[in-house]
Amino acid sequence: MADKLADGRVERVKEVPAQHQPRQPGVESAMAPPPDTDVQAYRGSGKLESKVALITGGDSGIGRATAIAFAKEGADVAVAYLEEHGDAHTTREAVEEQGRRCLLIDGDVGDEEFCREMVEKTVADFGHLEILVNNAAEQHVCPSIAGITAAQLEGTFRTNVYAMFYTVKAALAHLKKGARIINTTSVTAYKGSPHLLDYSATKGAIVAFTRSLALQLAERGIHVNAVAPGPIWTPLIPATFSAEEVARFGKKVPMERPGQPDEVAPSYVFLASADSAYMTGQVLHPNGGTIVGG
């Protein structure tokens, strides 16, 4: 997917071939070409040494790239995912190649009991928790609000928003001063999407959730921030759009190409580390050049 340049960076391909997967959240191993989750010449410097991170949706895409980057910075990682066992095991292998431990936890983050169990398993296995990344999401194309069923609306909000409430509630008992909560929102929260109405609404809710939670937890010294990616080549894309739409994916941004997960992961490292010590309630925008407010 990428050719190395003389300075170790990579030249990104500007388009992906037409393809489609029949169900969400999609499988990374079925994507052609596979997303770049560990291609950049990223060298850790101990920014997250001995810390423990829990990443929902960590089996593939942005979640996998973030897990690998965290491991390179010295963190052990718990990866929560729905049922993509092959992808999850690939992520664990990549984390372990960095000399760090990786715990896999499968289940539905839209279920509050699972979120409690997920947090407790993480703490039981590693002994502590410093970083929570709320990243799992689903999206469904629908050209009209009239076509959005009650079941779809509830499911999208349950996965994308309810899960963050459930997981944060469960994690707070274990998070101490200096801990980090990082939520994945989207460029659609700022510019909208006529075909992803309910998804965009959840991402707007996540921005408000991030800002409000940051204010609530500031006195405890817990930092809450978010990342709002633009069009990133992840399994959710071929699992959401038609093959023809996938072939056009990412071409409308100023950089004229889809982004790769490993281009987004450093934003999570920054927000998880001491580098962001004077930031809370903020959103980073790795989106290929789309100018947004906030």
VEXVO-524437 format. One line per 5 residues: number of its first residue (from 1); their letters; for each residue x, y, z of N, C-alpha, C, O. Coordinates in steps of 0.2 Angstrom, whole numbers, plus 2048, in hexadecimal, padded with zeros to 3 digits. Example, Ala and Ser with C-alpha at 12.3 -4.5 7.8 and 13.67 -1.06 7.14 Angstrom:
1	as	842:7E4:827:83E:7EA:827:842:7F0:827:847:7EF:82A  840:7F5:823:844:7FB:824:840:800:827:843:806:828 .
//
This chain:
1	madkl	804:7FA:800:800:800:800:804:806:800:802:80C:7FE  80B:806:802:80F:80C:803:816:80A:801:819:805:803  819:80F:7FE:821:80E:7FC:825:813:801:823:818:802  82A:810:803:82E:814:808:832:819:804:835:818:7FF  832:81F:807:837:825:804:83D:824:808:83E:821:80C .
6	adgrv	842:829:806:849:829:808:849:82A:80F:84E:828:813  844:82E:812:845:830:819:841:82B:81E:840:82D:823  83E:826:81B:83B:821:81F:833:822:81F:830:81D:821  831:828:81C:82A:828:81B:827:824:816:82B:821:812  821:824:814:81E:820:80F:81A:824:80A:817:829:80C .
11	ervke	81A:823:804:816:826:7FF:80F:822:7FE:80F:81C:7FD  80A:826:800:803:822:800:800:822:7F9:800:826:7F5  7FD:81C:7F8:7F9:81B:7F2:7F3:81F:7F3:7F0:820:7F8  7F0:822:7ED:7EB:827:7ED:7E4:824:7EC:7DF:827:7ED  7E4:81D:7EB:7DD:81A:7EA:7DD:813:7EC:7E3:810:7EC .
16	vpaqh	7D8:810:7ED:7D7:809:7EF:7D2:806:7EA:7CE:809:7E7  7D3:7FF:7E8:7CF:7FC:7E3:7C8:7FB:7E6:7C7:7FB:7EC  7C3:7FA:7E1:7BC:7F9:7E3:7BC:7F2:7E7:7BF:7ED:7E5  7B8:7F2:7EC:7B7:7EC:7F0:7B1:7ED:7F5:7B0:7F3:7F7  7AE:7E8:7F8:7A9:7E8:7FC:7A9:7E2:801:7AB:7DD:7FF .
21	qprqp	7A7:7E3:807:7A6:7DE:80C:79F:7DE:80E:79C:7E3:80F  79C:7D8:80F:795:7D8:810:792:7D9:817:78C:7DA:818  797:7DA:81C:794:7DB:823:79A:7E0:827:7A0:7DF:825  797:7E3:82C:79B:7E7:830:79D:7E3:836:799:7DE:838  7A2:7E5:83A:7A7:7EB:838:7AC:7EA:833:7B0:7EE:832 .
26	gvesa	7AC:7E4:82F:7B1:7E3:82A:7B7:7E0:82D:7B8:7E0:833  7BB:7DD:828:7C1:7D9:82A:7C7:7DB:826:7C7:7DC:820  7CC:7DD:82A:7D2:7E0:827:7D5:7DB:822:7D8:7DD:81D  7D6:7D5:824:7D9:7D0:820:7D6:7CF:819:7DA:7CC:815  7D0:7D1:818:7CD:7D1:812:7CE:7D7:80D:7CB:7D7:808 .
31	mappp	7D1:7DC:810:7D2:7E2:80C:7D8:7E2:807:7DD:7DF:809  7D7:7E5:801:7DC:7E5:7FC:7DD:7EC:7FA:7D8:7EE:7F6  7E2:7EF:7FB:7E8:7ED:7FF:7E6:7EE:806:7E1:7F2:808  7EA:7EB:80B:7E9:7EB:812:7EA:7F2:814:7EF:7F6:811  7E7:7F5:819:7E9:7FC:81C:7F0:7FC:81F:7F2:7F6:821 .
36	dtdvq	7F3:801:81F:7F9:802:822:7F8:803:829:7F6:809:82B  7FA:7FE:82D:7FA:7FF:834:800:7FF:838:801:801:83E  806:7FE:834:80C:7FE:837:812:7FF:832:817:7FB:832  811:803:82D:815:804:828:81A:80A:829:820:80A:827  818:80F:82C:81C:815:82D:822:813:832:822:80F:836 .
41	ayrgs	827:817:831:82D:816:835:82C:819:83B:830:81E:83D  827:817:83F:826:81A:846:82A:816:84B:82A:810:84C  82E:81A:84F:832:817:854:830:81A:85B:830:820:85C  82E:816:85F:82C:818:866:832:81B:86A:838:819:869  830:81E:86F:835:821:873:833:821:87B:835:825:87F .
46	gkles	82F:81C:87C:82D:81A:883:828:81F:886:827:820:88C  824:822:882:81F:827:884:819:824:888:816:827:88C  818:81D:887:813:81A:88B:816:814:88F:812:80F:890  81C:814:890:81F:80F:894:81B:80C:89A:81A:810:89E  81A:806:89A:817:802:8A0:810:804:8A1:80D:802:8A6 .
51	kvali	80D:808:89C:806:80A:89D:801:804:899:804:800:896  7FB:804:89B:7F6:7FF:898:7F1:803:895:7EE:808:897  7EF:801:88F:7EA:804:88B:7E5:7FF:889:7E6:7F9:887  7DE:801:889:7D9:7FD:887:7D6:801:880:7D4:807:881  7D6:7FD:87B:7D3:800:874:7CD:7FC:872:7CE:7F6:870 .
56	tggds	7C8:7FF:871:7C2:7FC:86E:7C3:7FC:867:7C5:801:864  7C0:7F7:863:7C1:7F7:85C:7C9:7F7:85A:7CB:7FA:855  7CD:7F3:85E:7D4:7F3:85D:7D6:7EE:859:7DD:7ED:858  7D2:7EA:856:7D4:7E4:852:7D7:7E6:84B:7DB:7E2:848  7D5:7EC:849:7D7:7EE:842:7D6:7F5:841:7D5:7F9:846 .
61	gigra	7D8:7F7:83B:7D8:7FF:839:7DB:803:83E:7E1:802:840  7D8:809:840:7DB:80E:844:7DD:80A:84B:7E2:80C:84E  7D8:806:84E:7D9:803:854:7E0:7FF:854:7E4:7FF:859  7E1:7FB:84F:7E7:7F7:84E:7ED:7FB:84E:7F2:7FA:852  7ED:800:84A:7F3:805:849:7F4:808:850:7FA:809:851 .
66	taiaf	7EF:80A:853:7F0:80D:85A:7F3:808:85F:7F8:80A:863  7F1:802:85F:7F4:7FD:863:7FB:7FC:862:7FF:7FB:867  7FD:7FB:85B:804:7FA:85A:808:800:85C:80E:800:85F  806:806:85A:809:80C:85C:80A:80D:864:80F:80F:866  805:80B:868:805:80B:86F:80B:806:871:80F:808:876 .
71	akega	80B:800:86E:80F:7FB:870:817:7FE:86F:81B:7FC:873  818:801:869:81E:804:868:820:809:86D:826:80A:86E  81B:80C:870:81D:811:875:81D:80E:87C:81E:812:881  81D:807:87C:81E:804:883:818:802:887:818:800:88C  812:802:884:80B:801:887:809:7F9:886:80A:7F7:880 .
76	dvava	806:7F6:88B:803:7F0:88A:7FC:7F2:887:7F9:7F7:889  7F8:7EE:884:7F2:7F0:881:7ED:7EA:881:7EE:7E4:880  7E7:7EC:883:7E1:7E8:883:7DD:7EA:87D:7DB:7F0:87C  7DB:7E5:878:7D7:7E7:872:7D0:7E4:873:7D0:7DD:873  7CB:7E8:872:7C4:7E5:872:7C2:7E5:86B:7C3:7EA:868 .
81	yleeh	7BE:7E0:869:7BC:7E0:862:7B5:7DC:863:7B4:7D8:868  7B2:7DC:85D:7AB:7D8:85D:7AC:7D1:85C:7AB:7CD:860  7AE:7CF:856:7AF:7C8:854:7B4:7C6:84F:7B4:7C1:84C  7B8:7CB:84D:7BD:7CA:848:7C4:7C7:84B:7C9:7CA:84C  7C3:7C1:84C:7C9:7BD:850:7CF:7BD:84C:7D4:7BE:84F .
86	gdaht	7CF:7BC:846:7D5:7BC:842:7D9:7C3:842:7DF:7C3:843  7D5:7C8:841:7D8:7CF:841:7DB:7D0:848:7E0:7D3:849  7D7:7CE:84D:7D9:7D0:854:7E0:7CC:856:7E4:7CF:859  7E0:7C6:853:7E7:7C2:855:7EC:7C5:851:7F2:7C5:853  7EB:7C8:84B:7F1:7CB:847:7F3:7D1:84B:7F9:7D3:84C .
91	treav	7EE:7D5:84E:7F0:7DB:852:7F4:7D9:858:7F9:7DC:85A  7F2:7D3:85C:7F6:7D1:861:7FD:7CF:85F:802:7D1:863  7FE:7CC:85A:804:7CA:858:809:7D0:856:80F:7D0:858  806:7D5:853:809:7DC:852:80B:7DF:858:811:7E2:859  807:7DF:85D:809:7E2:864:80E:7DE:867:813:7E1:86A .
96	eeqgr	80E:7D8:867:813:7D3:86A:819:7D4:867:81F:7D3:86A  819:7D5:860:820:7D6:85D:824:7DC:860:82A:7DD:85F  820:7E1:863:823:7E7:866:825:7E5:86D:828:7EA:871  824:7DF:86F:826:7DD:876:821:7DF:87B:823:7DF:881  81B:7E0:879:816:7E2:87E:811:7DD:87E:810:7D9:87A .
101	rclli	80D:7DD:883:807:7D8:884:801:7DB:881:800:7E1:881  7FD:7D6:87F:7F6:7D8:87C:7F1:7D3:87E:7F1:7CD:87D  7EC:7D6:881:7E6:7D2:883:7E0:7D3:87E:7DE:7D9:87D  7DD:7CE:87B:7D8:7CE:877:7D1:7CD:87B:7D1:7C8:87E  7CC:7D1:87A:7C6:7D0:87D:7C0:7D1:878:7C0:7D7:875 .
106	dgdvg	7BC:7CC:876:7B7:7CD:871:7B0:7CD:874:7AF:7CA:879  7AC:7D2:871:7A5:7D3:873:7A3:7D9:871:7A6:7DD:86D  79C:7DB:872:799:7E1:870:799:7E6:874:796:7E6:87A  79D:7EC:872:79D:7F2:877:797:7F5:878:796:7FA:87C  792:7F4:874:78B:7F7:875:787:7F4:87B:782:7F6:87D .
111	deefc	78A:7EF:87E:787:7EB:884:78B:7EE:88A:791:7ED:88B  788:7F1:88F:78B:7F4:895:78F:7EE:899:794:7F0:89C  78C:7E8:89A:78F:7E3:89E:796:7E1:89A:79A:7E0:89E  796:7E1:894:79C:7DF:890:7A1:7E4:892:7A7:7E3:893  79F:7EB:892:7A4:7F0:893:7A7:7F0:89A:7AD:7F1:89B .
116	remve	7A3:7EE:89F:7A6:7ED:8A5:7AA:7E7:8A6:7B0:7E8:8A9  7A9:7E2:8A2:7AD:7DC:8A2:7B4:7DD:89F:7B9:7DB:8A1  7B3:7E1:899:7B9:7E3:895:7BE:7E7:89A:7C4:7E5:899  7BC:7EC:89D:7C0:7F0:8A2:7C3:7EB:8A7:7C9:7EC:8A9  7BF:7E7:8AA:7C1:7E3:8B0:7C6:7DE:8AE:7CB:7DD:8B1 .
121	ktvad	7C5:7DB:8A8:7CA:7D6:8A5:7D1:7DA:8A4:7D6:7D7:8A5  7D0:7E0:8A1:7D7:7E3:8A0:7DB:7E5:8A6:7E1:7E4:8A7  7D7:7E7:8AB:7DA:7E9:8B2:7DD:7E2:8B5:7E2:7E2:8B8  7D9:7DD:8B5:7DB:7D7:8B8:7E1:7D4:8B5:7E5:7D1:8B8  7E1:7D5:8AE:7E7:7D2:8AB:7EE:7D6:8AB:7F3:7D3:8AC .
126	fghle	7ED:7DD:8AB:7F3:7E1:8AB:7F4:7E4:8B2:7F9:7E7:8B3  7EF:7E5:8B6:7F0:7E8:8BD:7EE:7EF:8BD:7ED:7F2:8C3  7ED:7F2:8B7:7EC:7FA:8B7:7E9:7FC:8B0:7EA:7F8:8AC  7E7:802:8B0:7E5:805:8AA:7E6:80C:8AA:7E4:810:8AE  7E9:80F:8A4:7EB:816:8A4:7E8:819:89E:7E7:81F:89E .
131	ilvnn	7E6:815:899:7E4:818:892:7DE:815:890:7DE:80E:88F  7D9:818:88E:7D3:815:88B:7D2:818:884:7D1:81E:884  7D1:814:87F:7D0:817:878:7C9:814:876:7C8:80E:875  7C4:818:876:7BD:816:874:7BD:817:86C:7BC:81D:86A  7BE:812:868:7BF:812:861:7BA:80E:85D:7B9:810:857 .
136	aaeqh	7B6:809:860:7B2:805:85C:7AC:809:859:7A9:80E:85D  7AA:807:853:7A4:80B:850:7A1:807:84B:7A4:802:848  79B:809:849:798:806:843:794:80C:83F:793:811:842  793:80B:839:790:810:835:78C:80C:82F:78E:807:82D  787:80F:82D:782:80C:828:780:812:823:77D:817:825 .
141	vcpsi	781:810:81C:77F:815:817:777:815:817:774:810:816  774:81B:817:76D:81C:815:76C:823:812:76E:828:815  769:823:80C:769:829:809:763:82E:80C:763:834:80A  75F:82B:810:759:830:813:758:82E:81A:758:828:81C  757:833:81E:755:832:825:74F:82D:825:74E:829:82A .
146	agita	74A:82D:820:745:829:820:746:821:820:742:81D:822  74C:820:81E:74E:819:81E:752:816:824:754:810:824  753:81B:828:757:819:82E:752:816:833:74E:819:836  752:80F:835:74E:80C:839:750:80D:840:755:80F:842  74B:80C:845:74C:80D:84C:752:808:84E:756:80A:852 .
151	aqleg	752:802:84B:757:7FD:84D:75E:800:84B:763:7FF:84F  75F:802:845:765:805:843:767:80B:847:76D:80B:849  763:80F:848:764:815:84C:767:813:853:76C:816:855  763:80F:856:765:80D:85D:76C:809:85D:770:80A:861  76D:805:858:773:801:857:779:805:856:77E:804:859 .
156	tfrtn	778:80A:852:77E:80F:851:780:813:857:786:813:858  77B:815:85A:77C:819:860:77F:815:866:783:817:86A  77C:80F:866:77F:80A:86B:786:808:86B:78A:809:86F  788:807:864:78F:805:863:794:80B:864:799:80B:867  791:811:861:796:817:860:796:81B:866:79B:81E:868 .
161	vyamf	790:81C:86A:790:821:86F:78E:81D:876:792:81E:87B  789:819:877:788:815:87D:78E:812:87F:790:812:885  792:80F:87B:798:80B:87D:79D:80F:880:7A0:80D:885  79E:815:87E:7A2:81A:882:7A0:81C:889:7A4:81C:88D  79A:81D:88A:797:81E:890:798:818:895:79B:818:89A .
166	ytvka	797:812:892:797:80C:896:79F:80A:898:7A0:809:89E  7A3:80B:893:7AA:80A:894:7AE:80F:899:7B1:80D:89D  7AC:815:898:7AF:81A:89C:7AD:819:8A4:7B0:819:8A8  7A6:818:8A4:7A3:816:8AB:7A7:811:8AE:7A9:811:8B4  7A8:80B:8AB:7AC:805:8AD:7B3:807:8AF:7B6:804:8B4 .
171	alahl	7B6:80B:8AB:7BD:80C:8AB:7BF:811:8B1:7C5:811:8B3  7BB:816:8B2:7BC:81B:8B7:7BF:819:8BE:7C3:81C:8C1  7BC:813:8C0:7BF:811:8C6:7C6:80F:8C6:7C9:80F:8CC  7C9:80E:8C0:7D0:80C:8C0:7D5:812:8BD:7DB:811:8BD  7D2:817:8BB:7D6:81C:8B8:7D8:821:8BD:7D4:824:8C1 .
176	kkgar	7DE:823:8BD:7E1:827:8C2:7E3:82E:8BF:7E3:82F:8B9  7E6:832:8C3:7E8:839:8C0:7ED:838:8BB:7F2:834:8BB  7EC:83B:8B5:7F1:83B:8AF:7EE:836:8AA:7F1:835:8A5  7E9:832:8AC:7E6:82D:8A7:7E3:831:8A1:7E2:837:8A1  7E3:82D:89B:7E0:830:895:7DA:82C:892:7DA:826:892 .
181	iintt	7D5:830:890:7D0:82D:88D:7D0:830:886:7D0:836:885  7D0:82C:880:7D0:82F:87A:7CA:82C:876:7C9:826:875  7C6:830:873:7C0:82E:86F:7C1:82F:868:7C3:834:866  7BE:82A:864:7BF:82B:85D:7B8:82E:85A:7B3:82B:85A  7B8:834:858:7B3:837:854:7B4:837:84D:7B7:832:84A .
186	svtay	7B2:83C:849:7B3:83C:842:7B2:842:83F:7AF:847:842  7B5:843:839:7B4:84A:835:7AD:84B:834:7AB:850:833  7A9:845:833:7A2:846:832:79E:84A:837:799:84D:836  7A1:84A:83D:79E:84E:843:79E:855:841:79A:859:844  7A3:858:83D:7A4:85F:83B:7A1:861:835:79E:866:834 .
191	kgsph	7A2:85C:830:79F:85E:829:799:85B:827:796:85C:822  797:856:82B:791:852:829:792:84D:824:797:84D:821  78D:849:823:78D:844:81E:785:842:81C:782:83F:820  783:843:816:77C:842:814:77A:83B:814:774:839:815  77F:836:813:77D:82F:813:77F:82C:819:77E:826:81A .
196	lldys	782:82F:81E:784:82C:825:781:830:82A:785:832:82F  77A:831:82A:777:836:82F:778:834:836:77A:838:83A  776:82E:837:776:82B:83E:77D:82B:841:77F:82C:847  782:828:83C:789:828:83E:78C:82F:840:78F:830:845  78A:834:83B:78D:83A:83D:78A:83D:843:78E:841:847 .
201	atkga	784:83C:845:781:83E:84B:784:83B:851:785:83F:856  786:835:850:78A:832:856:791:835:857:793:836:85D  794:837:851:79B:83A:852:79A:841:855:79F:843:858  795:845:853:794:84B:856:793:84A:85E:795:84E:862  78F:845:860:78E:844:867:794:842:86A:795:844:870 .
206	ivaft	799:83F:867:79F:83D:86A:7A4:843:86B:7A7:844:870  7A3:848:867:7A7:84F:868:7A4:852:86E:7A8:854:872  79E:852:86F:79B:855:875:79C:851:87B:79E:854:880  79C:84B:87A:79E:846:880:7A5:847:882:7A6:848:888  7A9:848:87D:7B1:849:87F:7B2:850:883:7B5:850:888 .
211	rslal	7AF:855:880:7AF:85C:883:7AC:85C:88A:7AF:85E:88F  7A6:859:88B:7A3:859:892:7A7:854:897:7A7:856:89D  7A9:84E:894:7AC:84A:899:7B3:84D:89B:7B5:84C:8A1  7B6:850:897:7BD:854:898:7BC:859:89E:7C0:859:8A2  7B6:85D:89E:7B5:861:8A3:7B3:85E:8A9:7B5:860:8AF .
216	qlaer	7B0:858:8A9:7AE:855:8AF:7B4:852:8B2:7B4:851:8B9  7B8:84F:8AF:7BE:84B:8B1:7C4:850:8B2:7CA:84D:8B5  7C4:856:8B1:7CA:85A:8B1:7CD:85B:8B8:7D3:85A:8B9  7C8:85B:8BD:7CA:85C:8C4:7CE:855:8C7:7D1:855:8CC  7CC:850:8C3:7D0:849:8C5:7D6:848:8C1:7DA:843:8C3 .
221	gihvn	7D8:84D:8BD:7DE:84C:8B9:7DE:847:8B3:7E3:845:8B1  7D8:845:8B1:7D7:841:8AC:7D6:845:8A5:7D1:848:8A5  7DA:843:8A0:7D9:847:89A:7D5:843:895:7D5:83D:894  7D0:847:892:7CB:844:88D:7CC:848:887:7CA:84E:887  7CE:845:881:7CE:848:87B:7CC:843:875:7CA:83E:877 .
226	avapg	7CC:845:86F:7C9:841:86A:7CD:842:864:7D1:847:863  7CC:83E:85F:7CF:83E:858:7C9:83D:853:7C5:839:854  7CA:842:84E:7C4:842:849:7C7:840:842:7C9:845:83E  7C8:83A:841:7CB:838:83A:7C7:83A:834:7C1:83A:835  7CA:83B:82F:7C6:83C:828:7C6:835:825:7C5:830:829 .
231	piwtp	7C6:835:81E:7C5:82E:81B:7CB:82A:81C:7D0:82B:818  7CB:825:820:7D0:820:822:7CF:819:81F:7C9:817:820  7D4:816:81C:7D3:80F:819:7D3:80A:81E:7D8:808:820  7CD:808:821:7CC:803:826:7C6:7FE:824:7C3:800:81F  7C6:7F9:827:7C1:7F4:825:7B9:7F7:825:7B5:7F4:821 .
236	lipat	7B8:7FC:829:7B1:7FF:829:7AF:801:822:7A9:802:820  7B4:803:81E:7B3:806:818:7B0:801:813:7AA:802:810  7B3:7FC:811:7B0:7F7:80C:7AA:7F4:80F:7A6:7F1:80C  7AA:7F4:816:7A4:7F0:819:79E:7F5:819:798:7F3:81B  79F:7FC:817:799:801:817:797:802:810:791:803:80F .
241	fsaee	79C:803:80C:79A:806:805:79B:801:800:79D:7FC:801  797:803:7FA:798:7FF:7F4:79F:7FE:7F1:7A3:803:7F3  7A0:7FA:7ED:7A7:7F9:7EA:7A8:7FF:7E6:7AE:802:7E6  7A4:802:7E3:7A5:808:7DF:7A6:80E:7E3:7AB:812:7E2  7A3:80F:7E9:7A4:814:7EE:7AB:813:7F1:7AF:818:7F2 .
246	varfg	7AD:80D:7F2:7B4:80C:7F5:7B9:80E:7F0:7BE:811:7F3  7B8:80D:7EA:7BD:80F:7E5:7BE:817:7E5:7C4:819:7E3  7B9:81A:7E7:7BA:822:7E7:7BC:824:7EE:7BC:82A:7EF  7BD:820:7F3:7BD:822:7FA:7C4:826:7FB:7C9:825:7F9  7C3:82C:7FE:7C8:830:801:7CA:835:7FB:7CF:839:7FD .
251	kkvpm	7C8:835:7F5:7CA:839:7F0:7C8:841:7F1:7CB:845:7ED  7C3:842:7F5:7C0:849:7F5:7C4:84D:7FA:7C3:853:7FA  7C8:84B:7FE:7CC:84F:803:7D1:852:7FF:7D4:850:7FA  7D4:858:802:7D9:85C:7FF:7E0:857:7FD:7E3:859:7F8  7E1:852:801:7E7:84E:800:7E5:849:7FA:7EA:845:7F8 .
256	erpgq	7DF:848:7F8:7DD:844:7F3:7DE:83D:7F4:7E0:839:7EF  7DE:83A:7FA:7DF:833:7FB:7DC:831:802:7DC:836:806  7DB:82B:803:7D9:829:809:7DF:829:80E:7E4:827:80C  7DE:82A:814:7E3:829:819:7E4:822:81B:7DF:81E:81A  7E9:821:81F:7EB:81A:821:7EB:81A:829:7EC:81F:82C .
261	pdeva	7E9:814:82C:7E8:814:833:7EF:816:837:7EF:819:83C  7F5:815:834:7FB:816:837:7FC:81E:837:801:820:83A  7F9:822:833:7F9:829:832:7F5:82C:838:7F6:832:839  7F0:828:83B:7EC:82B:840:7EE:829:847:7EE:82D:84C  7F2:823:847:7F4:821:84E:7F8:825:852:7F7:826:858 .
266	psyvf	7FD:829:84F:801:82E:853:7FC:833:856:7FF:836:85C  7F6:835:854:7F2:839:858:7F0:836:85E:7F0:83A:863  7EF:830:85E:7ED:82D:865:7F3:82C:869:7F2:82D:86F  7F9:82B:866:7FF:82B:86B:800:831:86E:801:832:874  7FF:837:86A:800:83E:86D:7FB:83F:873:7FD:841:878 .
271	lasad	7F5:83D:872:7F0:83E:877:7F0:83A:87D:7EE:83B:882  7F4:834:87C:7F5:82F:881:7FB:831:885:7FB:82E:88B  7FF:835:883:806:836:886:806:83D:88A:801:841:889  80B:83E:88D:80D:844:891:80D:84A:88C:80D:850:88E  80E:849:885:80F:84E:880:808:852:880:809:858:87F .
276	saymt	803:850:882:7FC:853:882:7FA:855:889:7F4:856:88A  7FF:857:88D:7FE:858:894:7F9:85E:896:7F6:85F:89B  7F9:863:891:7F5:869:892:7EF:869:88D:7ED:86E:88B  7ED:863:88B:7E7:862:887:7E2:85E:88A:7E3:858:88C  7DB:860:88A:7D6:85C:88C:7D0:85F:889:7CF:865:888 .
281	gqvlh	7CB:85B:886:7C5:85D:883:7C6:85F:87C:7C2:863:879  7CC:85D:879:7CD:85F:872:7CD:85A:86D:7CC:854:86F  7CD:85B:867:7CC:857:861:7D2:858:85C:7D3:85D:85A  7D5:852:85A:7DA:853:855:7D7:850:84E:7D2:84C:84E  7DA:853:849:7D6:852:842:7DB:84F:83D:7DD:853:838 .
286	pnggt	7DD:849:83D:7E0:846:837:7DC:844:832:7D9:83F:832  7DA:849:82D:7D5:848:828:7D7:849:821:7D2:84A:81D  7DD:84A:81F:7DF:84B:819:7DE:852:816:7DE:853:810  7DD:857:81B:7DD:85E:819:7D6:861:819:7D6:867:817  7D1:85E:81B:7CA:861:81B:7CB:866:821:7CC:864:827 .
291	ivgg	7C9:86C:820:7C9:871:825:7C2:871:829:7BD:872:826  7C3:870:82F:7BD:870:834:7BE:874:83A:7C3:876:83B  7B8:876:83D:7B9:87A:843:7B8:876:849:7B4:871:849  7BC:877:84E:7BC:873:854:7C0:86D:855:7C0:86A:85A .
//
